[in-house]
């Protein structure tokens, strides 16, 4: 399998995991989108360092991503109930199968930041969940 195919498969698995959560209506991966139909999860790729794995001829890629969660158009009455609970569902989805269906060696959430999200000069409420997956790849 090519590096691109292996890399993309990890993101597809993250998307599929999030789609199992009823608290998220829409999951976006590499597509154009509108902000409507909330709560929405938007997956973004981030810097993925690649180096020699400790065993054999494998390379180890640390595939990293962020999941921007756009949850509400108005300030929440209770951040824990309205925002953080939904973000927690996304973390739970990532932890349900740390190999993401066998697409990687291991994956873990690495950051959790509730707050304001700005799109096209409009403020929304939600947050960002960051994650990392270790992918062993043989060229």
N, C-alpha and C positions, 0 to 999 in steps of 0.2 A: 504494500500500500504506500502511496506517495506521502510525503510529509504533509502536503495540503490536505489530503483525504483524512489522515490521522488527526490533524489539528481540527478540521471542520467537524469530524465525528464527535470530538469532545464537546464542542459547542452545541451540536445537535442533541447530545445526551443531557446537557444542562437545561436546554430549552424543554425537552421532554419531561424532565424531572419537575420543573416549575409548573408545567401544564397540568400536573396531577393535583395541584392545589386549587380548591374551589374559591379561595380568596382572591385569586388573580384571574381576571377576565381575558386578558390578551398578553401573549408573549411575543416580542419582536426580536428577530435576529437578522441583522443585515438588510432590512427592508425599509422602504419609506413608510412613514406612519403619520397619523394624526393623533392628537392628544386625547380625543374622545374615547369613550368606553373604558372608564377607569374601574378598578385598579389595573394598571398596565406595567409589565416588566420589560425593560429594554436591555438586551444583552450587548455589551461592547467588548471587543478584544483590547487587551493592553499588552505592554512589553512582555515578551516571552523569551527569557534567556535560554540559550542552548549551549550545552557543554558535553564533555565526555562522561558517560555513565561510569560507575565504579566497576562494572563487570562487563567483560566482552567488548564487542565492537559497537555496542549500542550508544546512541546519543541520548541525553536526557534533556527534554524540553520542559520548562516550567511554564505551562500554558496558564496565562492569567487573564482574568476578565472582571468586569464590573457589571452589576445588574442595577440599573437605575429603576427605582420603583416610584411611579407616579400614581398616588393613591387618591388624593382629594384635591378638589379645586378651591376649597375654603379651609381656613385654619381649623384643625381638629378641636373638638371639645375636650377630648382625653387622648393625649399622645400615645399612651400605652395601649388603649383599646383600639383606637382608630388607625394608628400608623405602625407602632412597634409590633403588634400582634401579627399583622400582615407580613412585615419584614421577617419575623420569626418563622412564619410558614415557609418562606423562601429558604432560610437557613436549614430548616428541617428537611426540605426537599433535597438540598445538596447533601445532607448527611445520611439520608435514607439508604444510599448505596454509594459508598465512597470510591468505588471503582467505576462509577457511572456506566454500569452495564458492561464492564470489561473494556471500556475504551481507554482507560488510563490505569496507572499503577496505584495512585491514590489521589484524592482531592479533598480539600478542606476550605471552609470559609476563612478569610483572612481579615475581614473588616466589616463593620456594621455601623452605619452613620445615618441616623434619622435626621431629617431637616427639610429645608426648602429646596425645591427644584425649579429652575427657571427655563422656560421654553418660549421662544418668540416673544420676549418681553412680558410674559405672564408668569406669575408665581403660582406653583403648585406645591403640595405637601406630600412627602414620602421619605425617600432616603436612598442610600446606596449600600449594597452588599457586595463585597469584593471576595474573590475566590481564586484558588490556584489548584491546578491539576498537574501531576507529574506524569509525563508521557515518555516512555522509552521507545526509541525509534531506531530501526536499522536501515541505513541508506542502501 
